[in-house]
Amino acid sequence: MHFLCKKGETMKQPNDVFNDLQQKMSDLLKNLPTKDVERNMKAMLAQGFSKLDLVTREEFDTQTQVLVRTRARLEELGKRVAQLEQRLAGGDSAAQD
């Protein structure tokens, strides 16, 4: 493989050319404003979300657990009420006899 060089320069080896190219690309990527863009986008999204009526995943999961416990307790209380109603109905008929 032949590489053109300026007058007085030595010809670079293919590995040197690729290493130089890799270094230049690495430097270019380091200097890109992607971190700033990412930070700004996150800030904009956070501001937009704060205006909405949203909850975090943690809050949602906590409320889901509370709801599960509440449903279980409600079913338990419903059974107790049914038992008490049954006792009352049985007691009323015995009292009427």
URWOHU-V616002 format. One record per run of one state. SS is the DSSP state (~ for helix, > for strand, _ for the rest). FROM is the first residue (numbers start at 1). TO is the last residue. If there is no record, write none. Layout:
# URWOHU-V616002
ss:from:to
SS:FROM:TO
SS:FROM:TO
This chain:
# URWOHU-V616002
ss:from:to
_:1:13
~:14:31
_:32:33
~:34:51
_:52:56
~:57:96
_:97:97
